[in-house]
Amino acid sequence: MYHKEFFKNKTTTLKKKVAGFALFGTTTLLTAIVGSCARANGENFVLGNFESYMAPDLQKRLQTAYHNVKFESYPSNENAVGKFKSGSYSSAVLSSYAIIELQKSGFLSKIDWAKFDLKNPDNPSEKITNAQEALSLFSIPIQQILTDKKTNQGIENLLEYSVPYFFQTVVFAYRGDVIAEFNDPQNPPSYGQILDLIGTKYKDRFDNGRLGTVEDEKTLFSIASLVYEEDTNQSRHAADSPLSKQNPSVDDYLKIFESLNHSTKDPDNANKQRIKGKGWRSNPSSIFLNSDSNTLVNRLAQPEGSQGALNGALFYNGDAIFSAVGGDNNKEADKAKINGKNFHIVTPKLPVYALDSMVINQRLPKSFDQAHQVIKNITLEGADDLSSEHVNNAFQSKISNIKLDKNGQASGTVAKDDDKTVAKDDDKTAQFKYGTMLNFDFVYYTSPLRIFSHIPGTPTKLKPGTFEPDETSVKKSDDLNNPIDPSVVFSTANSVNHPFSKETSDDNKTTYTGGFFATALASYDENKADNDAELAKQIQNAYNISIPKESEKNPALILEQPTNDVQKQVLVNAFRRFKNTL
């Protein structure tokens, strides 16, 4: 069970890429560590990552275990690629399109999966030794993307060169009464349909700077591209599409950006006015742009109608989840005003996706072994944990009096509370045992790992040679006492449709079991559990990412695709011109 204390006294650090918050308690300093793993070669190990995209406690753990680890951040893939090529990074977190670019240029080392010493979750007596076997560690949508050879420019399996870090999608979250047109889970709206309604029927609700979005030209261009395709009924991969040009003009890309303002084919259509449609008030501007998603998160979480509050935002699913639980707002009274009746998260039909993964620099062979150890600490610890205990609680266990072995893996005294597995909130030295859980508790984007993100009662494998989920791989039991099909986020098959099951604890207070987000959120405030049940269901849905059936032929096409140097510069210039129109 989870307790409402887990939501209290959160330490938050969220910038640009991530929604950082500790759902299970305040992040703490690593205070009692014995053992050291300094590298014999004496060289620095530099890990590149997006800004604020890793738990500070995990960084401290790595720096203590390996005395030579240093961290360097960057705002975009484009900034990172050049430095990676120059040998500045031993390892880095990058998006799939950048990884493909580096692999094609010969800058990536192959991943040696045997070095991770992981068991196959489907055959625990066997160790994972190669990229094909490693697919079993990851959720179905990740398997689909990783093995799309055609879209991934001939790479059979991206696990040959990378280890998945986090998975994201761009959602629309809004405050106030539910919008009926956005409320059909079986028929979700597209980005174009969302923008059409925002700019016409509901413009009085969202204009005048009350709609926000992340100021990132690549993300906005990806959204605009989908809207442009919908407007023109033309695939981005068609020969005459401006999206397929190797040497596009600024006007080519500006036309695509402008589809966010109005219909491409019929710009005067009164029903197709969008971000800056006709009749929109624009003081201070028609839309609130900010490169720091923390600002968007907190403005959407503000009490409705308060100064600076947003009524809607387009941003990543982890940001929406953080906003739904109050963001950085430390006023409990304000947090309590958010519930399933006034906070809504919509995952559009065919949304924008991003998969970030860790890679190893081929130019720095002396770092090869350490890179595998560090990557395991960050992304794979516990991924094969097949404890006979309830897997959710075993995986989420915290420890005190922490010691690190020569490979940076933590051990210590299990910090117990009344359910004997989850740490006491007043134990300030306790941390999650596994680095993967420690990091997830800060970042809170969708984990690519099966143990985190698999939905019980659904397939765990693909049909051989296809991207289609294999129904024969559905596990036979989702019984909590027989965790044959474990998942940290979704504890039981029933939790998918019914976020909570109530039970009475020894102190006669109502507690909840079931999905990871649902139980924590419901327990946060027992007095409004009915409202929170709806919000928790939305949070679960926002967390869970799947590949639409219509995209299964080439699933990796849902991700941002590699661009050449001309396209990159044209994109930046076109966005500047577009921004000036808002």
MIFIFI-878982 format. One line per field, with one value per residue (C-alpha): residue number from 1; x, y, z. Coordinates in steps of 0.25 Angstrom, whole numbers, plus 5000, padded with zeros to 4 digits. Each point is the difference from the previous one (the first is absolute). Layout:
% residues N
k c(NUM,...)
east c(X,...)
north c(Y,...)
up c(Z,...)
% end
This chain:
% residues 582
k c(1,2,3,4,5,6,7,8,9,10,11,12,13,14,15,16,17,18,19,20,21,22,23,24,25,26,27,28,29,30,31,32,33,34,35,36,37,38,39,40,41,42,43,44,45,46,47,48,49,50,51,52,53,54,55,56,57,58,59,60,61,62,63,64,65,66,67,68,69,70,71,72,73,74,75,76,77,78,79,80,81,82,83,84,85,86,87,88,89,90,91,92,93,94,95,96,97,98,99,100,101,102,103,104,105,106,107,108,109,110,111,112,113,114,115,116,117,118,119,120,121,122,123,124,125,126,127,128,129,130,131,132,133,134,135,136,137,138,139,140,141,142,143,144,145,146,147,148,149,150,151,152,153,154,155,156,157,158,159,160,161,162,163,164,165,166,167,168,169,170,171,172,173,174,175,176,177,178,179,180,181,182,183,184,185,186,187,188,189,190,191,192,193,194,195,196,197,198,199,200,201,202,203,204,205,206,207,208,209,210,211,212,213,214,215,216,217,218,219,220,221,222,223,224,225,226,227,228,229,230,231,232,233,234,235,236,237,238,239,240,241,242,243,244,245,246,247,248,249,250,251,252,253,254,255,256,257,258,259,260,261,262,263,264,265,266,267,268,269,270,271,272,273,274,275,276,277,278,279,280,281,282,283,284,285,286,287,288,289,290,291,292,293,294,295,296,297,298,299,300,301,302,303,304,305,306,307,308,309,310,311,312,313,314,315,316,317,318,319,320,321,322,323,324,325,326,327,328,329,330,331,332,333,334,335,336,337,338,339,340,341,342,343,344,345,346,347,348,349,350,351,352,353,354,355,356,357,358,359,360,361,362,363,364,365,366,367,368,369,370,371,372,373,374,375,376,377,378,379,380,381,382,383,384,385,386,387,388,389,390,391,392,393,394,395,396,397,398,399,400,401,402,403,404,405,406,407,408,409,410,411,412,413,414,415,416,417,418,419,420,421,422,423,424,425,426,427,428,429,430,431,432,433,434,435,436,437,438,439,440,441,442,443,444,445,446,447,448,449,450,451,452,453,454,455,456,457,458,459,460,461,462,463,464,465,466,467,468,469,470,471,472,473,474,475,476,477,478,479,480,481,482,483,484,485,486,487,488,489,490,491,492,493,494,495,496,497,498,499,500,501,502,503,504,505,506,507,508,509,510,511,512,513,514,515,516,517,518,519,520,521,522,523,524,525,526,527,528,529,530,531,532,533,534,535,536,537,538,539,540,541,542,543,544,545,546,547,548,549,550,551,552,553,554,555,556,557,558,559,560,561,562,563,564,565,566,567,568,569,570,571,572,573,574,575,576,577,578,579,580,581,582)
east c(5000,5004,4998,4996,5013,5007,4994,5004,5013,5004,5014,4998,5010,4994,5006,4998,5000,4995,4989,5008,4993,5001,4987,5004,5007,5011,5012,5012,5015,5008,5006,5006,5008,5011,5008,5006,5001,5010,5005,5014,5003,4998,4992,4987,4987,4991,4985,4992,4986,4988,4999,4994,4997,5006,4997,5011,5000,5004,5011,5005,5000,5008,5010,5002,5002,5008,5009,5002,4986,4996,4987,4998,4986,4995,4987,4998,5005,5007,5008,5004,5004,5012,5006,4998,5007,5011,5002,4995,4990,5003,4985,4988,4985,4995,4987,4998,5003,5013,5004,4997,5009,5011,5000,5000,5012,5007,5001,4993,5005,4992,4993,5005,4987,5008,5007,4987,4998,4985,4990,4990,4987,4993,5011,5006,5010,5006,5009,4998,5012,4995,4991,4990,4998,5000,4987,4993,5004,4992,4985,4993,5000,5015,5003,4992,5008,5013,4999,4994,5012,4994,4998,5012,5009,5003,5004,4993,4999,5003,5004,5013,5005,4991,4992,4987,4999,4986,4988,4991,4988,4994,4986,4990,4996,4990,4992,4985,4988,5002,5000,4990,5007,5013,4994,4998,5012,4996,5000,5011,5001,5012,5009,4993,4986,5005,5006,4987,4991,5010,5000,4985,4989,5009,5009,4994,5006,5014,5004,5007,5012,4992,5005,5015,5010,5014,5009,5008,5000,5002,4988,4991,5004,4997,4986,4998,5005,4988,4990,5006,4998,4986,4996,5006,4998,5014,5010,5013,5007,4994,5010,4993,4999,5008,5003,5008,5009,5015,5002,4987,4998,4996,4987,4998,5001,4993,4988,5000,5001,4988,4991,5000,4994,4989,4996,5011,4990,4989,5007,4987,4991,4993,5000,5015,5006,5010,5011,4999,4986,4992,4993,5011,5004,5015,5004,5011,5000,4991,5008,5010,5013,5011,5012,5000,4988,5001,4993,4989,4998,4998,4991,4991,5000,4996,4986,4991,4998,5012,5011,5008,4993,4999,4987,5007,5014,5006,5012,5006,4992,5009,4998,4985,5001,5008,4991,4988,5006,5002,5014,5009,4988,5003,4986,4992,4987,5004,5004,4987,4992,5005,4991,4995,4989,5008,5014,5000,5011,4997,5010,4997,4998,5013,5008,5015,5009,5015,5009,5013,5011,5014,5012,5015,5010,5009,5011,5003,5002,5006,4987,4992,5000,4996,4989,4993,5000,4995,4989,4996,4999,4992,4991,5000,5001,4989,4995,5001,4996,4991,4999,4990,4994,4990,5008,4995,5004,5013,5004,4996,5007,5009,5013,5008,5014,5004,5012,5004,5007,5011,4990,4992,4988,4994,4998,4996,4989,4986,4992,4987,4986,4987,5000,5015,5005,4998,5009,4995,4998,5008,5012,5008,5012,4992,5000,4995,5009,5000,5005,4989,4989,5008,5001,4985,4996,5006,4998,4986,4999,4996,5010,5004,5002,4990,5000,4996,4990,4994,4985,4996,4991,5007,5011,5014,5006,4998,4997,5013,5003,4989,4997,4987,4998,4999,4988,5006,5010,4989,5003,4991,4998,5000,4998,5007,5004,5006,5008,5001,4998,5006,4999,5003,4990,4989,4999,4988,4992,4988,5008,4999,4985,4998,5011,4997,4996,4997,5004,5000,5013,5003,4997,4986,5004,4997,5012,5002,5007,5001,5008,5012,4995,4986,5002,5010,4991,4988,5007,5005,4986,4990,4989,5000,5003,4988,5005,5014,4996,4997,5013,5008,4994,5004,5014,5001,4995,5010,5012,4996,5005,4996,5003,4987,4995,5001,5015,5004,5006,5011,4999,5013,4994,4992,5014,5007,5008,5015,5002,5012,5007,4992,4987,5004,5004,4988,4991,5006,4998,4986,4996,5006,4991,4988,5002,5000,4986,4994)
north c(5000,5014,5012,5014,5004,4996,5013,5009,5008,4997,5006,5004,5004,5001,5007,4998,4985,4994,5001,4998,4996,4990,4993,4991,5010,5011,4997,4998,5001,4987,5000,4986,4994,4990,4996,5006,4997,5010,4996,4996,5008,5013,5007,5007,4994,5011,4997,5009,5002,5010,5010,4995,4986,4992,4999,5008,4988,4990,5010,5000,4985,4999,5011,4992,4987,5004,5012,5004,5003,5014,5005,5009,5005,5006,5006,4991,4989,5009,5006,4986,4993,5009,4999,4985,4999,5008,4990,5009,4989,4986,4997,5008,5001,5003,4999,4989,5008,5005,4986,4996,5011,4997,4985,5003,5009,4989,5007,4989,4988,4987,4997,4987,4995,4988,5011,5004,4986,5000,4988,4998,5003,4990,4989,5004,4989,5006,5013,5010,5001,5008,5011,4990,4993,5014,5004,4992,5010,5011,5003,4997,5015,5000,4987,5005,5012,4994,4989,5009,4997,5008,5013,4999,5000,4986,4997,4987,5003,5013,4992,4997,5014,5006,4997,5007,5011,5006,5001,5012,5005,5014,5001,5011,5003,5011,5005,5002,4993,4988,5003,4989,4999,4996,4990,4988,4990,4991,5012,5010,5013,5003,5012,5007,4997,5005,5013,5002,5000,5008,5011,5000,4994,5002,5012,5008,4990,4999,5013,5012,4992,4989,4989,4996,4991,4996,5010,4989,5001,4986,4995,5011,4997,4985,5004,5010,4989,4991,5011,5004,4985,5000,5013,4996,4985,4999,4991,5006,4990,5003,5005,5013,5003,5011,4991,4991,5010,4999,5015,5006,5015,5009,5002,4985,4998,5013,4995,4987,5008,5009,4988,5002,5014,4996,4989,4999,4997,5010,5011,5008,4989,5005,4985,4999,5011,4995,5006,5014,4999,5012,5007,4995,5010,5000,5009,4997,4989,4989,4989,4999,4994,4996,4991,4996,4990,5003,5013,4994,4989,5010,5010,4988,4995,5014,5003,5002,5015,5004,5010,4993,4987,4992,4993,4990,4996,4991,4993,4987,4989,5001,5015,4998,4989,5009,5012,4991,4998,5014,5003,5008,5006,4998,5005,4988,5008,5003,4986,4995,5008,4991,4988,4991,5010,5012,4994,4992,4993,4997,4991,5004,4990,4997,5009,5005,4990,5000,4989,5003,4990,4999,4998,4997,5008,4992,5010,4997,4985,5001,5004,4988,4991,5011,5005,4987,5001,5014,4997,4988,5009,5010,4992,4985,4997,4991,4998,4985,5000,4988,5000,4990,5012,5009,5006,5014,5001,4993,5009,5012,4997,5010,4998,5007,4999,4999,4993,4999,4989,5001,5001,5011,4992,5003,4991,5004,4998,4999,5012,4994,5006,4992,4993,4996,5004,5015,5010,5008,5014,5005,4992,5011,4992,4990,4999,4990,4988,5001,5011,4999,5002,5011,5007,4997,5006,5014,5000,4993,4999,4986,4989,4991,4989,4988,4999,5015,5002,4987,4999,4987,4991,5005,4994,5001,4996,5003,4989,4996,5008,5010,5012,4994,4996,4985,4997,4986,5008,5005,4994,4991,5007,5014,4996,5009,4988,4993,5011,4993,5013,5011,5015,5011,5010,4990,4990,4992,4999,5005,5013,5004,5001,5002,5009,4996,4989,5004,4992,5004,5000,4998,5014,4999,5010,4998,4997,4995,4990,4999,5009,5007,5014,4997,4995,5011,5011,4994,4999,5015,5005,4989,5011,5002,4986,4999,5013,4995,4986,5007,5008,4988,4993,5011,5000,4985,5002,5012,4991,4988,5002,4990,5000,5003,4988,5008,5003,4986,4998,5010,5003,5008,5010,5006,5005,5013,4996,5004,5013,5005,5013,5008,4995,5003,5015,5002,4995,5010,5011,4997,4998,5014,5006,4992,5005,5014,4998,4996)
up c(5000,4998,5010,4998,5007,4987,4993,5011,5001,4986,4995,4986,4989,4986,4988,4985,4998,5013,5010,5013,5012,5011,5001,5011,5009,5001,4993,5009,5001,4999,5014,5003,4989,5001,4988,4988,4985,4995,4986,4999,4987,5008,4988,5003,4995,4995,4999,4991,5002,4998,5011,5013,4994,5011,5015,5008,5010,4989,4995,5014,5001,4987,5004,5013,4993,4989,5004,4986,4995,4996,4994,4989,4995,4987,4995,4987,4992,4990,5011,5005,4987,4996,5014,5000,4986,5006,5011,5012,5005,5004,5000,4997,5000,4986,4992,4990,4988,5005,5004,4986,4994,5010,4996,4985,5002,5008,5014,5008,5007,4999,5013,5007,5007,5007,5008,5007,5006,4999,5000,4989,5007,4991,5003,5014,4999,4987,5000,4989,4991,4988,4995,4995,5013,5007,4993,5011,5011,4993,4997,4987,4994,5003,4993,4988,4999,5002,4989,4989,4991,4988,5008,5008,4987,5000,5014,5004,5015,5006,5013,4992,5003,5011,5013,5001,5011,5000,4990,4998,4993,4998,5006,5002,5015,5004,5012,5002,4996,4991,4985,4994,4987,5007,5009,4992,5003,4988,4990,5005,4993,4991,5002,4989,5006,5014,4993,4992,5013,5008,4989,4998,5009,5012,4997,5011,5009,4995,4992,5006,5004,5008,4991,5002,4993,5001,4992,4992,4985,4997,5009,4995,4985,5003,5005,4988,4990,5005,4999,4986,4996,5005,4993,4986,5001,4996,5006,5005,4992,4987,4989,4999,5015,5005,5012,4990,4994,5002,4998,5005,5000,5012,4993,4999,5015,5004,4992,5009,5013,4995,5001,5015,4997,4990,4990,4989,4989,5004,5009,5001,5004,5013,5005,4998,5008,5010,5009,4994,4993,4996,5012,5010,5010,5001,5012,5003,4989,4994,5007,5011,4996,5010,4998,5015,5001,5015,4998,4992,5010,5012,4992,4996,5014,5006,5005,4988,4997,5008,4994,4990,5000,4988,4995,4991,4996,4989,5007,5003,5008,5012,5001,4999,5011,5009,4998,5004,5014,5002,4994,5009,5007,5015,5004,5004,4999,4985,4997,5006,4990,4988,4998,4989,4997,4997,4995,4987,4992,4985,4992,4986,4989,4993,5010,4999,5007,5005,5004,5007,5002,5005,4991,5001,4993,4990,5001,5015,5001,5014,5005,4994,5012,5010,4990,5001,5015,5001,4989,5008,5013,4993,4991,5003,5015,5004,4986,5002,5015,5001,5015,5006,5008,4994,4989,5001,5014,4998,4989,5007,5013,5007,5008,5011,5004,4985,4995,4985,4994,4989,4990,5006,5005,5013,5012,5015,5010,4995,5005,5005,5003,5003,4987,5002,4986,4998,5008,5012,4996,5012,4996,4993,4997,4992,4985,4989,4999,4985,4992,4990,5010,5007,4986,4996,5013,4996,4985,4999,4985,4995,5002,4989,5009,5000,5015,5001,4989,4995,5002,5006,4991,4988,4991,5003,4987,4985,4990,4993,4988,5003,5008,5005,5015,5002,5007,5004,5009,5009,5014,5007,5013,5005,5015,5009,5009,4987,4993,4987,4992,5008,4998,5009,4994,4998,5011,4995,4987,5008,5003,4985,5000,5015,5006,5014,5009,5014,5012,5015,5008,5014,5004,4993,4990,4985,4992,4985,4992,4985,4990,5004,4997,5004,5014,5004,4995,5006,5013,4999,5005,5005,5001,4985,4995,4990,4993,5000,4995,4987,5000,5003,4988,4991,5006,4997,4986,4998,5005,4992,4985,4989,4985,4992,4992,4987,5003,5002,4986,5003,5015,5001,4990,5012,5005,4996,4988,4997,4993,4992,5003,4990,5005,5015,4996,4992,5011,5010,4991,4996,5015,5003,4989,5005,5014,4996,4994,5014)
% end
